Amino acid sequence: AQFFATLKKALPDWDSHVRQGQFAPLLGWLRTNIHQYGRVYTAGELCQRVTGEPLDARFFLDYLNQKFGALYGL
């Protein structure tokens, strides 16, 4: 969820590309920011490098609230 929040800032129109079946921008971001590092960094180090912040559960909680909040009246 934290990587995805960073991706959305870098590629604000990511969803329109995906809807059109154009995955190259998304894959390019993943390759540049995550995939190329393989096991070079620990998960925590990679998170810090990619997002600029240490791993933070609030991103996952925000995702859950956005996904289920309206459905369950949260």
PQR file of N, CA, C, O and H, with PARSE charges and radii, in Angstrom:
ATOM      1  N   ALA A   1       0.823  -1.189   0.000 -0.4000 1.5000
ATOM      2  CA  ALA A   1       0.000   0.000   0.000 -0.0000 2.0000
ATOM      3  C   ALA A   1       0.875   1.265   0.000  0.5500 1.7000
ATOM      4  O   ALA A   1       0.525   2.268  -0.623 -0.5500 1.4000
ATOM      5  N   GLN A   2       1.996   1.207   0.693 -0.4000 1.5000
ATOM      6  CA  GLN A   2       2.879   2.379   0.746 -0.0000 2.0000
ATOM      7  C   GLN A   2       3.562   2.596  -0.600  0.5500 1.7000
ATOM      8  O   GLN A   2       3.678   3.734  -1.055 -0.5500 1.4000
ATOM      9  H   GLN A   2       2.280   0.392   1.199  0.4000 1.0000
ATOM     10  N   PHE A   3       4.012   1.527  -1.239 -0.4000 1.5000
ATOM     11  CA  PHE A   3       4.584   1.663  -2.576 -0.0000 2.0000
ATOM     12  C   PHE A   3       3.530   2.191  -3.549  0.5500 1.7000
ATOM     13  O   PHE A   3       3.823   3.044  -4.388 -0.5500 1.4000
ATOM     14  H   PHE A   3       3.918   0.603  -0.869  0.4000 1.0000
ATOM     15  N   PHE A   4       2.320   1.685  -3.434 -0.4000 1.5000
ATOM     16  CA  PHE A   4       1.245   2.088  -4.337 -0.0000 2.0000
ATOM     17  C   PHE A   4       0.919   3.574  -4.172  0.5500 1.7000
ATOM     18  O   PHE A   4       0.660   4.258  -5.163 -0.5500 1.4000
ATOM     19  H   PHE A   4       2.082   0.992  -2.753  0.4000 1.0000
ATOM     20  N   ALA A   5       0.929   4.077  -2.951 -0.4000 1.5000
ATOM     21  CA  ALA A   5       0.692   5.499  -2.711 -0.0000 2.0000
ATOM     22  C   ALA A   5       1.773   6.340  -3.401  0.5500 1.7000
ATOM     23  O   ALA A   5       1.483   7.398  -3.959 -0.5500 1.4000
ATOM     24  H   ALA A   5       1.140   3.522  -2.146  0.4000 1.0000
ATOM     25  N   THR A   6       3.005   5.863  -3.356 -0.4000 1.5000
ATOM     26  CA  THR A   6       4.106   6.567  -4.018 -0.0000 2.0000
ATOM     27  C   THR A   6       3.965   6.484  -5.534  0.5500 1.7000
ATOM     28  O   THR A   6       4.215   7.462  -6.238 -0.5500 1.4000
ATOM     29  H   THR A   6       3.240   5.003  -2.903  0.4000 1.0000
ATOM     30  N   LEU A   7       3.570   5.332  -6.029 -0.4000 1.5000
ATOM     31  CA  LEU A   7       3.339   5.160  -7.464 -0.0000 2.0000
ATOM     32  C   LEU A   7       2.275   6.131  -7.957  0.5500 1.7000
ATOM     33  O   LEU A   7       2.437   6.741  -9.014 -0.5500 1.4000
ATOM     34  H   LEU A   7       3.367   4.538  -5.457  0.4000 1.0000
ATOM     35  N   LYS A   8       1.189   6.281  -7.205 -0.4000 1.5000
ATOM     36  CA  LYS A   8       0.101   7.168  -7.620 -0.0000 2.0000
ATOM     37  C   LYS A   8       0.559   8.624  -7.707  0.5500 1.7000
ATOM     38  O   LYS A   8       0.048   9.385  -8.529 -0.5500 1.4000
ATOM     39  H   LYS A   8       1.057   5.785  -6.347  0.4000 1.0000
ATOM     40  N   LYS A   9       1.508   9.012  -6.875 -0.4000 1.5000
ATOM     41  CA  LYS A   9       2.059  10.368  -6.964 -0.0000 2.0000
ATOM     42  C   LYS A   9       2.927  10.515  -8.214  0.5500 1.7000
ATOM     43  O   LYS A   9       2.885  11.542  -8.890 -0.5500 1.4000
ATOM     44  H   LYS A   9       1.923   8.394  -6.207  0.4000 1.0000
ATOM     45  N   ALA A  10       3.708   9.486  -8.512 -0.4000 1.5000
ATOM     46  CA  ALA A  10       4.615   9.534  -9.662 -0.0000 2.0000
ATOM     47  C   ALA A  10       3.869   9.383 -10.985  0.5500 1.7000
ATOM     48  O   ALA A  10       4.242  10.000 -11.983 -0.5500 1.4000
ATOM     49  H   ALA A  10       3.743   8.651  -7.963  0.4000 1.0000
ATOM     50  N   LEU A  11       2.816   8.562 -10.995 -0.4000 1.5000
ATOM     51  CA  LEU A  11       2.026   8.308 -12.213 -0.0000 2.0000
ATOM     52  C   LEU A  11       0.553   8.545 -11.910  0.5500 1.7000
ATOM     53  O   LEU A  11      -0.206   7.590 -11.744 -0.5500 1.4000
ATOM     54  H   LEU A  11       2.514   8.061 -10.185  0.4000 1.0000
ATOM     55  N   PRO A  12       0.139   9.811 -11.837 -0.5600 1.5000
ATOM     56  CA  PRO A  12      -1.244  10.090 -11.448  0.2800 2.0000
ATOM     57  C   PRO A  12      -2.295   9.470 -12.378  0.5500 1.7000
ATOM     58  O   PRO A  12      -3.425   9.234 -11.951 -0.5500 1.4000
ATOM     59  N   ASP A  13      -1.946   9.209 -13.618 -0.4000 1.5000
ATOM     60  CA  ASP A  13      -2.906   8.637 -14.570 -0.0000 2.0000
ATOM     61  C   ASP A  13      -2.708   7.132 -14.760  0.5500 1.7000
ATOM     62  O   ASP A  13      -3.107   6.580 -15.785 -0.5500 1.4000
ATOM     63  H   ASP A  13      -1.028   9.401 -13.965  0.4000 1.0000
ATOM     64  N   TRP A  14      -2.100   6.472 -13.785 -0.4000 1.5000
ATOM     65  CA  TRP A  14      -1.814   5.037 -13.884 -0.0000 2.0000
ATOM     66  C   TRP A  14      -3.074   4.237 -14.186  0.5500 1.7000
ATOM     67  O   TRP A  14      -3.038   3.293 -14.975 -0.5500 1.4000
ATOM     68  H   TRP A  14      -1.777   6.921 -12.952  0.4000 1.0000
ATOM     69  N   ASP A  15      -4.196   4.613 -13.556 -0.4000 1.5000
ATOM     70  CA  ASP A  15      -5.419   3.826 -13.718 -0.0000 2.0000
ATOM     71  C   ASP A  15      -5.989   3.907 -15.127  0.5500 1.7000
ATOM     72  O   ASP A  15      -6.541   2.926 -15.624 -0.5500 1.4000
ATOM     73  H   ASP A  15      -4.225   5.379 -12.915  0.4000 1.0000
ATOM     74  N   SER A  16      -5.864   5.052 -15.776 -0.4000 1.5000
ATOM     75  CA  SER A  16      -6.357   5.153 -17.156 -0.0000 2.0000
ATOM     76  C   SER A  16      -5.509   4.294 -18.092  0.5500 1.7000
ATOM     77  O   SER A  16      -6.030   3.707 -19.041 -0.5500 1.4000
ATOM     78  H   SER A  16      -5.415   5.849 -15.373  0.4000 1.0000
ATOM     79  N   HIS A  17      -4.214   4.220 -17.828 -0.4000 1.5000
ATOM     80  CA  HIS A  17      -3.339   3.353 -18.625 -0.0000 2.0000
ATOM     81  C   HIS A  17      -3.745   1.884 -18.452  0.5500 1.7000
ATOM     82  O   HIS A  17      -3.843   1.139 -19.426 -0.5500 1.4000
ATOM     83  H   HIS A  17      -3.791   4.696 -17.057  0.4000 1.0000
ATOM     84  N   VAL A  18      -3.975   1.486 -17.213 -0.4000 1.5000
ATOM     85  CA  VAL A  18      -4.344   0.097 -16.939 -0.0000 2.0000
ATOM     86  C   VAL A  18      -5.681  -0.234 -17.592  0.5500 1.7000
ATOM     87  O   VAL A  18      -5.833  -1.305 -18.179 -0.5500 1.4000
ATOM     88  H   VAL A  18      -3.894   2.092 -16.421  0.4000 1.0000
ATOM     89  N   ARG A  19      -6.658   0.680 -17.497 -0.4000 1.5000
ATOM     90  CA  ARG A  19      -7.965   0.452 -18.130 -0.0000 2.0000
ATOM     91  C   ARG A  19      -7.834   0.242 -19.627  0.5500 1.7000
ATOM     92  O   ARG A  19      -8.620  -0.494 -20.223 -0.5500 1.4000
ATOM     93  H   ARG A  19      -6.534   1.551 -17.021  0.4000 1.0000
ATOM     94  N   GLN A  20      -6.852   0.879 -20.236 -0.4000 1.5000
ATOM     95  CA  GLN A  20      -6.637   0.761 -21.677 -0.0000 2.0000
ATOM     96  C   GLN A  20      -5.708  -0.404 -22.023  0.5500 1.7000
ATOM     97  O   GLN A  20      -5.367  -0.609 -23.188 -0.5500 1.4000
ATOM     98  H   GLN A  20      -6.214   1.477 -19.752  0.4000 1.0000
ATOM     99  N   GLY A  21      -5.310  -1.151 -21.022 -0.4000 1.5000
ATOM    100  CA  GLY A  21      -4.430  -2.292 -21.253 -0.0000 2.0000
ATOM    101  C   GLY A  21      -2.983  -1.907 -21.470  0.5500 1.7000
ATOM    102  O   GLY A  21      -2.191  -2.714 -21.957 -0.5500 1.4000
ATOM    103  H   GLY A  21      -5.587  -0.985 -20.076  0.4000 1.0000
ATOM    104  N   GLN A  22      -2.631  -0.689 -21.118 -0.4000 1.5000
ATOM    105  CA  GLN A  22      -1.254  -0.199 -21.272 -0.0000 2.0000
ATOM    106  C   GLN A  22      -0.536  -0.311 -19.919  0.5500 1.7000
ATOM    107  O   GLN A  22      -0.684   0.546 -19.047 -0.5500 1.4000
ATOM    108  H   GLN A  22      -3.274  -0.033 -20.723  0.4000 1.0000
ATOM    109  N   PHE A  23       0.229  -1.368 -19.773 -0.4000 1.5000
ATOM    110  CA  PHE A  23       0.892  -1.622 -18.502 -0.0000 2.0000
ATOM    111  C   PHE A  23       2.342  -1.147 -18.485  0.5500 1.7000
ATOM    112  O   PHE A  23       2.997  -1.224 -17.446 -0.5500 1.4000
ATOM    113  H   PHE A  23       0.349  -2.063 -20.481  0.4000 1.0000
ATOM    114  N   ALA A  24       2.847  -0.668 -19.591 -0.4000 1.5000
ATOM    115  CA  ALA A  24       4.251  -0.260 -19.681 -0.0000 2.0000
ATOM    116  C   ALA A  24       4.628   0.823 -18.668  0.5500 1.7000
ATOM    117  O   ALA A  24       5.678   0.701 -18.037 -0.5500 1.4000
ATOM    118  H   ALA A  24       2.315  -0.606 -20.436  0.4000 1.0000
ATOM    119  N   PRO A  25       3.822   1.880 -18.481 -0.5600 1.5000
ATOM    120  CA  PRO A  25       4.219   2.891 -17.486  0.2800 2.0000
ATOM    121  C   PRO A  25       4.305   2.317 -16.068  0.5500 1.7000
ATOM    122  O   PRO A  25       5.234   2.632 -15.324 -0.5500 1.4000
ATOM    123  N   LEU A  26       3.348   1.485 -15.704 -0.4000 1.5000
ATOM    124  CA  LEU A  26       3.347   0.864 -14.387 -0.0000 2.0000
ATOM    125  C   LEU A  26       4.544  -0.077 -14.231  0.5500 1.7000
ATOM    126  O   LEU A  26       5.249  -0.038 -13.222 -0.5500 1.4000
ATOM    127  H   LEU A  26       2.593   1.229 -16.308  0.4000 1.0000
ATOM    128  N   LEU A  27       4.761  -0.909 -15.227 -0.4000 1.5000
ATOM    129  CA  LEU A  27       5.891  -1.840 -15.186 -0.0000 2.0000
ATOM    130  C   LEU A  27       7.215  -1.080 -15.167  0.5500 1.7000
ATOM    131  O   LEU A  27       8.145  -1.479 -14.467 -0.5500 1.4000
ATOM    132  H   LEU A  27       4.189  -0.941 -16.046  0.4000 1.0000
ATOM    133  N   GLY A  28       7.307  -0.010 -15.916 -0.4000 1.5000
ATOM    134  CA  GLY A  28       8.522   0.800 -15.919 -0.0000 2.0000
ATOM    135  C   GLY A  28       8.831   1.373 -14.545  0.5500 1.7000
ATOM    136  O   GLY A  28       9.979   1.367 -14.102 -0.5500 1.4000
ATOM    137  H   GLY A  28       6.550   0.314 -16.484  0.4000 1.0000
ATOM    138  N   TRP A  29       7.797   1.868 -13.877 -0.4000 1.5000
ATOM    139  CA  TRP A  29       7.999   2.405 -12.524 -0.0000 2.0000
ATOM    140  C   TRP A  29       8.448   1.296 -11.579  0.5500 1.7000
ATOM    141  O   TRP A  29       9.375   1.487 -10.792 -0.5500 1.4000
ATOM    142  H   TRP A  29       6.864   1.873 -14.237  0.4000 1.0000
ATOM    143  N   LEU A  30       7.802   0.151 -11.653 -0.4000 1.5000
ATOM    144  CA  LEU A  30       8.173  -0.972 -10.794 -0.0000 2.0000
ATOM    145  C   LEU A  30       9.611  -1.424 -11.044  0.5500 1.7000
ATOM    146  O   LEU A  30      10.362  -1.677 -10.101 -0.5500 1.4000
ATOM    147  H   LEU A  30       7.048  -0.004 -12.293  0.4000 1.0000
ATOM    148  N   ARG A  31       9.985  -1.523 -12.304 -0.4000 1.5000
ATOM    149  CA  ARG A  31      11.357  -1.961 -12.632 -0.0000 2.0000
ATOM    150  C   ARG A  31      12.386  -0.963 -12.140  0.5500 1.7000
ATOM    151  O   ARG A  31      13.419  -1.348 -11.593 -0.5500 1.4000
ATOM    152  H   ARG A  31       9.375  -1.317 -13.070  0.4000 1.0000
ATOM    153  N   THR A  32      12.107   0.330 -12.335 -0.4000 1.5000
ATOM    154  CA  THR A  32      13.044   1.378 -11.945 -0.0000 2.0000
ATOM    155  C   THR A  32      13.174   1.505 -10.435  0.5500 1.7000
ATOM    156  O   THR A  32      14.274   1.698  -9.918 -0.5500 1.4000
ATOM    157  H   THR A  32      11.267   0.643 -12.780  0.4000 1.0000
ATOM    158  N   ASN A  33      12.064   1.398  -9.733 -0.4000 1.5000
ATOM    159  CA  ASN A  33      12.061   1.686  -8.307 -0.0000 2.0000
ATOM    160  C   ASN A  33      12.135   0.470  -7.394  0.5500 1.7000
ATOM    161  O   ASN A  33      12.564   0.587  -6.246 -0.5500 1.4000
ATOM    162  H   ASN A  33      11.170   1.241 -10.153  0.4000 1.0000
ATOM    163  N   ILE A  34      11.721  -0.703  -7.890 -0.4000 1.5000
ATOM    164  CA  ILE A  34      11.661  -1.864  -7.005 -0.0000 2.0000
ATOM    165  C   ILE A  34      12.398  -3.070  -7.581  0.5500 1.7000
ATOM    166  O   ILE A  34      13.329  -3.578  -6.955 -0.5500 1.4000
ATOM    167  H   ILE A  34      11.373  -0.798  -8.823  0.4000 1.0000
ATOM    168  N   HIS A  35      12.000  -3.531  -8.748 -0.4000 1.5000
ATOM    169  CA  HIS A  35      12.501  -4.795  -9.282 -0.0000 2.0000
ATOM    170  C   HIS A  35      14.018  -4.838  -9.455  0.5500 1.7000
ATOM    171  O   HIS A  35      14.635  -5.866  -9.177 -0.5500 1.4000
ATOM    172  H   HIS A  35      11.244  -3.118  -9.256  0.4000 1.0000
ATOM    173  N   GLN A  36      14.619  -3.763  -9.900 -0.4000 1.5000
ATOM    174  CA  GLN A  36      16.059  -3.797 -10.185 -0.0000 2.0000
ATOM    175  C   GLN A  36      16.903  -4.020  -8.937  0.5500 1.7000
ATOM    176  O   GLN A  36      18.072  -4.395  -9.036 -0.5500 1.4000
ATOM    177  H   GLN A  36      14.118  -2.928 -10.126  0.4000 1.0000
ATOM    178  N   TYR A  37      16.324  -3.795  -7.772 -0.4000 1.5000
ATOM    179  CA  TYR A  37      17.119  -3.916  -6.553 -0.0000 2.0000
ATOM    180  C   TYR A  37      17.124  -5.326  -5.974  0.5500 1.7000
ATOM    181  O   TYR A  37      17.947  -5.644  -5.116 -0.5500 1.4000
ATOM    182  H   TYR A  37      15.375  -3.491  -7.691  0.4000 1.0000
ATOM    183  N   GLY A  38      16.206  -6.171  -6.441 -0.4000 1.5000
ATOM    184  CA  GLY A  38      16.203  -7.565  -5.999 -0.0000 2.0000
ATOM    185  C   GLY A  38      16.436  -7.696  -4.507  0.5500 1.7000
ATOM    186  O   GLY A  38      15.644  -7.204  -3.703 -0.5500 1.4000
ATOM    187  H   GLY A  38      15.537  -5.912  -7.138  0.4000 1.0000
ATOM    188  N   ARG A  39      17.516  -8.353  -4.140 -0.4000 1.5000
ATOM    189  CA  ARG A  39      17.828  -8.542  -2.720 -0.0000 2.0000
ATOM    190  C   ARG A  39      18.967  -7.626  -2.266  0.5500 1.7000
ATOM    191  O   ARG A  39      19.657  -7.925  -1.291 -0.5500 1.4000
ATOM    192  H   ARG A  39      18.159  -8.753  -4.793  0.4000 1.0000
ATOM    193  N   VAL A  40      19.159  -6.526  -2.965 -0.4000 1.5000
ATOM    194  CA  VAL A  40      20.216  -5.592  -2.589 -0.0000 2.0000
ATOM    195  C   VAL A  40      19.898  -4.941  -1.248  0.5500 1.7000
ATOM    196  O   VAL A  40      20.788  -4.759  -0.417 -0.5500 1.4000
ATOM    197  H   VAL A  40      18.598  -6.283  -3.757  0.4000 1.0000
ATOM    198  N   TYR A  41      18.633  -4.590  -1.036 -0.4000 1.5000
ATOM    199  CA  TYR A  41      18.206  -3.909   0.186 -0.0000 2.0000
ATOM    200  C   TYR A  41      17.232  -4.784   0.961  0.5500 1.7000
ATOM    201  O   TYR A  41      16.551  -5.637   0.392 -0.5500 1.4000
ATOM    202  H   TYR A  41      17.910  -4.737  -1.711  0.4000 1.0000
ATOM    203  N   THR A  42      17.179  -4.557   2.259 -0.4000 1.5000
ATOM    204  CA  THR A  42      16.142  -5.202   3.050 -0.0000 2.0000
ATOM    205  C   THR A  42      14.809  -4.538   2.705  0.5500 1.7000
ATOM    206  O   THR A  42      14.784  -3.488   2.063 -0.5500 1.4000
ATOM    207  H   THR A  42      17.732  -3.864   2.721  0.4000 1.0000
ATOM    208  N   ALA A  43      13.721  -5.142   3.125 -0.4000 1.5000
ATOM    209  CA  ALA A  43      12.398  -4.563   2.851 -0.0000 2.0000
ATOM    210  C   ALA A  43      12.290  -3.156   3.436  0.5500 1.7000
ATOM    211  O   ALA A  43      11.758  -2.252   2.793 -0.5500 1.4000
ATOM    212  H   ALA A  43      13.742  -5.995   3.647  0.4000 1.0000
ATOM    213  N   GLY A  44      12.787  -2.978   4.635 -0.4000 1.5000
ATOM    214  CA  GLY A  44      12.736  -1.661   5.268 -0.0000 2.0000
ATOM    215  C   GLY A  44      13.561  -0.624   4.534  0.5500 1.7000
ATOM    216  O   GLY A  44      13.131   0.518   4.368 -0.5500 1.4000
ATOM    217  H   GLY A  44      13.220  -3.712   5.157  0.4000 1.0000
ATOM    218  N   GLU A  45      14.750  -1.021   4.093 -0.4000 1.5000
ATOM    219  CA  GLU A  45      15.617  -0.095   3.345 -0.0000 2.0000
ATOM    220  C   GLU A  45      14.982   0.277   2.011  0.5500 1.7000
ATOM    221  O   GLU A  45      15.008   1.441   1.612 -0.5500 1.4000
ATOM    222  H   GLU A  45      15.099  -1.949   4.228  0.4000 1.0000
ATOM    223  N   LEU A  46      14.416  -0.700   1.327 -0.4000 1.5000
ATOM    224  CA  LEU A  46      13.787  -0.431   0.045 -0.0000 2.0000
ATOM    225  C   LEU A  46      12.594   0.492   0.219  0.5500 1.7000
ATOM    226  O   LEU A  46      12.397   1.414  -0.573 -0.5500 1.4000
ATOM    227  H   LEU A  46      14.395  -1.646   1.652  0.4000 1.0000
ATOM    228  N   CYS A  47      11.809   0.253   1.239 -0.4000 1.5000
ATOM    229  CA  CYS A  47      10.662   1.113   1.514 -0.0000 2.0000
ATOM    230  C   CYS A  47      11.116   2.559   1.739  0.5500 1.7000
ATOM    231  O   CYS A  47      10.512   3.489   1.206 -0.5500 1.4000
ATOM    232  H   CYS A  47      11.969  -0.496   1.882  0.4000 1.0000
ATOM    233  N   GLN A  48      12.155   2.741   2.510 -0.4000 1.5000
ATOM    234  CA  GLN A  48      12.689   4.078   2.771 -0.0000 2.0000
ATOM    235  C   GLN A  48      13.184   4.725   1.479  0.5500 1.7000
ATOM    236  O   GLN A  48      12.931   5.907   1.243 -0.5500 1.4000
ATOM    237  H   GLN A  48      12.646   1.985   2.942  0.4000 1.0000
ATOM    238  N   ARG A  49      13.880   3.968   0.651 -0.4000 1.5000
ATOM    239  CA  ARG A  49      14.414   4.506  -0.604 -0.0000 2.0000
ATOM    240  C   ARG A  49      13.308   4.893  -1.575  0.5500 1.7000
ATOM    241  O   ARG A  49      13.381   5.945  -2.210 -0.5500 1.4000
ATOM    242  H   ARG A  49      14.085   3.008   0.843  0.4000 1.0000
ATOM    243  N   VAL A  50      12.292   4.060  -1.694 -0.4000 1.5000
ATOM    244  CA  VAL A  50      11.233   4.280  -2.679 -0.0000 2.0000
ATOM    245  C   VAL A  50      10.251   5.353  -2.222  0.5500 1.7000
ATOM    246  O   VAL A  50       9.872   6.226  -3.003 -0.5500 1.4000
ATOM    247  H   VAL A  50      12.232   3.206  -1.178  0.4000 1.0000
ATOM    248  N   THR A  51       9.841   5.288  -0.962 -0.4000 1.5000
ATOM    249  CA  THR A  51       8.784   6.184  -0.491 -0.0000 2.0000
ATOM    250  C   THR A  51       9.295   7.395   0.267  0.5500 1.7000
ATOM    251  O   THR A  51       8.570   8.373   0.449 -0.5500 1.4000
ATOM    252  H   THR A  51      10.149   4.579  -0.327  0.4000 1.0000
ATOM    253  N   GLY A  52      10.546   7.329   0.708 -0.4000 1.5000
ATOM    254  CA  GLY A  52      11.091   8.422   1.501 -0.0000 2.0000
ATOM    255  C   GLY A  52      10.688   8.351   2.965  0.5500 1.7000
ATOM    256  O   GLY A  52      10.976   9.265   3.738 -0.5500 1.4000
ATOM    257  H   GLY A  52      11.135   6.535   0.560  0.4000 1.0000
ATOM    258  N   GLU A  53      10.020   7.262   3.349 -0.4000 1.5000
ATOM    259  CA  GLU A  53       9.563   7.084   4.727 -0.0000 2.0000
ATOM    260  C   GLU A  53       9.791   5.641   5.155  0.5500 1.7000
ATOM    261  O   GLU A  53       9.820   4.740   4.317 -0.5500 1.4000
ATOM    262  H   GLU A  53       9.787   6.519   2.722  0.4000 1.0000
ATOM    263  N   PRO A  54       9.953   5.421   6.451 -0.5600 1.5000
ATOM    264  CA  PRO A  54       9.999   4.034   6.916  0.2800 2.0000
ATOM    265  C   PRO A  54       8.628   3.384   6.734  0.5500 1.7000
ATOM    266  O   PRO A  54       7.622   4.072   6.567 -0.5500 1.4000
ATOM    267  N   LEU A  55       8.603   2.077   6.767 -0.4000 1.5000
ATOM    268  CA  LEU A  55       7.350   1.353   6.625 -0.0000 2.0000
ATOM    269  C   LEU A  55       6.342   1.869   7.638  0.5500 1.7000
ATOM    270  O   LEU A  55       6.645   1.985   8.826 -0.5500 1.4000
ATOM    271  H   LEU A  55       9.421   1.518   6.903  0.4000 1.0000
ATOM    272  N   ASP A  56       5.138   2.180   7.161 -0.4000 1.5000
ATOM    273  CA  ASP A  56       4.120   2.797   8.006 -0.0000 2.0000
ATOM    274  C   ASP A  56       2.771   2.160   7.713  0.5500 1.7000
ATOM    275  O   ASP A  56       2.318   2.159   6.568 -0.5500 1.4000
ATOM    276  H   ASP A  56       4.892   2.087   6.196  0.4000 1.0000
ATOM    277  N   ALA A  57       2.134   1.625   8.731 -0.4000 1.5000
ATOM    278  CA  ALA A  57       0.857   0.922   8.574 -0.0000 2.0000
ATOM    279  C   ALA A  57      -0.275   1.849   8.156  0.5500 1.7000
ATOM    280  O   ALA A  57      -1.306   1.370   7.685 -0.5500 1.4000
ATOM    281  H   ALA A  57       2.501   1.627   9.661  0.4000 1.0000
ATOM    282  N   ARG A  58      -0.119   3.148   8.312 -0.4000 1.5000
ATOM    283  CA  ARG A  58      -1.223   4.056   7.973 -0.0000 2.0000
ATOM    284  C   ARG A  58      -1.600   3.970   6.502  0.5500 1.7000
ATOM    285  O   ARG A  58      -2.758   4.197   6.150 -0.5500 1.4000
ATOM    286  H   ARG A  58       0.718   3.537   8.695  0.4000 1.0000
ATOM    287  N   PHE A  59      -0.639   3.646   5.634 -0.4000 1.5000
ATOM    288  CA  PHE A  59      -0.948   3.509   4.214 -0.0000 2.0000
ATOM    289  C   PHE A  59      -1.905   2.344   3.981  0.5500 1.7000
ATOM    290  O   PHE A  59      -2.834   2.448   3.181 -0.5500 1.4000
ATOM    291  H   PHE A  59       0.301   3.462   5.920  0.4000 1.0000
ATOM    292  N   PHE A  60      -1.677   1.247   4.673 -0.4000 1.5000
ATOM    293  CA  PHE A  60      -2.554   0.090   4.549 -0.0000 2.0000
ATOM    294  C   PHE A  60      -3.915   0.389   5.164  0.5500 1.7000
ATOM    295  O   PHE A  60      -4.946   0.002   4.614 -0.5500 1.4000
ATOM    296  H   PHE A  60      -0.921   1.162   5.323  0.4000 1.0000
ATOM    297  N   LEU A  61      -3.921   1.069   6.289 -0.4000 1.5000
ATOM    298  CA  LEU A  61      -5.184   1.435   6.924 -0.0000 2.0000
ATOM    299  C   LEU A  61      -5.979   2.394   6.054  0.5500 1.7000
ATOM    300  O   LEU A  61      -7.200   2.268   5.959 -0.5500 1.4000
ATOM    301  H   LEU A  61      -3.084   1.383   6.736  0.4000 1.0000
ATOM    302  N   ASP A  62      -5.317   3.344   5.421 -0.4000 1.5000
ATOM    303  CA  ASP A  62      -5.994   4.259   4.488 -0.0000 2.0000
ATOM    304  C   ASP A  62      -6.601   3.483   3.330  0.5500 1.7000
ATOM    305  O   ASP A  62      -7.729   3.751   2.918 -0.5500 1.4000
ATOM    306  H   ASP A  62      -4.325   3.447   5.498  0.4000 1.0000
ATOM    307  N   TYR A  63      -5.845   2.516   2.805 -0.4000 1.5000
ATOM    308  CA  TYR A  63      -6.341   1.677   1.720 -0.0000 2.0000
ATOM    309  C   TYR A  63      -7.598   0.921   2.156  0.5500 1.7000
ATOM    310  O   TYR A  63      -8.589   0.892   1.427 -0.5500 1.4000
ATOM    311  H   TYR A  63      -4.929   2.299   3.140  0.4000 1.0000
ATOM    312  N   LEU A  64      -7.560   0.317   3.332 -0.4000 1.5000
ATOM    313  CA  LEU A  64      -8.715  -0.434   3.823 -0.0000 2.0000
ATOM    314  C   LEU A  64      -9.916   0.478   4.041  0.5500 1.7000
ATOM    315  O   LEU A  64     -11.039   0.121   3.688 -0.5500 1.4000
ATOM    316  H   LEU A  64      -6.754   0.341   3.924  0.4000 1.0000
ATOM    317  N   ASN A  65      -9.685   1.652   4.621 -0.4000 1.5000
ATOM    318  CA  ASN A  65     -10.787   2.591   4.830 -0.0000 2.0000
ATOM    319  C   ASN A  65     -11.398   3.036   3.512  0.5500 1.7000
ATOM    320  O   ASN A  65     -12.617   3.161   3.400 -0.5500 1.4000
ATOM    321  H   ASN A  65      -8.772   1.942   4.908  0.4000 1.0000
ATOM    322  N   GLN A  66     -10.555   3.276   2.517 -0.4000 1.5000
ATOM    323  CA  GLN A  66     -11.056   3.696   1.212 -0.0000 2.0000
ATOM    324  C   GLN A  66     -11.842   2.564   0.555  0.5500 1.7000
ATOM    325  O   GLN A  66     -12.877   2.805  -0.066 -0.5500 1.4000
ATOM    326  H   GLN A  66      -9.564   3.174   2.608  0.4000 1.0000
ATOM    327  N   LYS A  67     -11.365   1.360   0.687 -0.4000 1.5000
ATOM    328  CA  LYS A  67     -11.996   0.222   0.034 -0.0000 2.0000
ATOM    329  C   LYS A  67     -13.297  -0.201   0.725  0.5500 1.7000
ATOM    330  O   LYS A  67     -14.292  -0.485   0.058 -0.5500 1.4000
ATOM    331  H   LYS A  67     -10.525   1.164   1.191  0.4000 1.0000
ATOM    332  N   PHE A  68     -13.287  -0.241   2.053 -0.4000 1.5000
ATOM    333  CA  PHE A  68     -14.421  -0.778   2.785 -0.0000 2.0000
ATOM    334  C   PHE A  68     -15.217   0.252   3.580  0.5500 1.7000
ATOM    335  O   PHE A  68     -16.289  -0.066   4.096 -0.5500 1.4000
ATOM    336  H   PHE A  68     -12.479  -0.010   2.595  0.4000 1.0000
ATOM    337  N   GLY A  69     -14.717   1.469   3.687 -0.4000 1.5000
ATOM    338  CA  GLY A  69     -15.373   2.483   4.509 -0.0000 2.0000
ATOM    339  C   GLY A  69     -16.812   2.748   4.137  0.5500 1.7000
ATOM    340  O   GLY A  69     -17.689   2.700   5.000 -0.5500 1.4000
ATOM    341  H   GLY A  69     -13.847   1.727   3.268  0.4000 1.0000
ATOM    342  N   ALA A  70     -17.075   3.026   2.881 -0.4000 1.5000
ATOM    343  CA  ALA A  70     -18.441   3.316   2.444 -0.0000 2.0000
ATOM    344  C   ALA A  70     -19.327   2.075   2.543  0.5500 1.7000
ATOM    345  O   ALA A  70     -20.501   2.169   2.903 -0.5500 1.4000
ATOM    346  H   ALA A  70     -16.362   3.066   2.180  0.4000 1.0000
ATOM    347  N   LEU A  71     -18.770   0.938   2.226 -0.4000 1.5000
ATOM    348  CA  LEU A  71     -19.532  -0.305   2.247 -0.0000 2.0000
ATOM    349  C   LEU A  71     -20.041  -0.637   3.653  0.5500 1.7000
ATOM    350  O   LEU A  71     -21.180  -1.072   3.820 -0.5500 1.4000
ATOM    351  H   LEU A  71     -17.817   0.862   1.934  0.4000 1.0000
ATOM    352  N   TYR A  72     -19.198  -0.432   4.649 -0.4000 1.5000
ATOM    353  CA  TYR A  72     -19.561  -0.777   6.023 -0.0000 2.0000
ATOM    354  C   TYR A  72     -19.861   0.439   6.896  0.5500 1.7000
ATOM    355  O   TYR A  72     -20.037   0.307   8.107 -0.5500 1.4000
ATOM    356  H   TYR A  72     -18.272  -0.079   4.514  0.4000 1.0000
ATOM    357  N   GLY A  73     -19.921   1.609   6.291 -0.4000 1.5000
ATOM    358  CA  GLY A  73     -20.242   2.819   7.042 -0.0000 2.0000
ATOM    359  C   GLY A  73     -19.210   3.174   8.092  0.5500 1.7000
ATOM    360  O   GLY A  73     -19.555   3.590   9.199 -0.5500 1.4000
ATOM    361  H   GLY A  73     -19.778   1.717   5.307  0.4000 1.0000
ATOM    362  N   LEU A  74     -17.946   3.010   7.745 -0.4000 1.5000
ATOM    363  CA  LEU A  74     -16.866   3.308   8.695 -0.0000 2.0000
ATOM    364  C   LEU A  74     -16.435   4.747   8.590  0.5500 1.7000
ATOM    365  O   LEU A  74     -15.536   5.176   9.314 -0.5500 1.4000
ATOM    366  H   LEU A  74     -17.666   2.672   6.847  0.4000 1.0000
TER
END
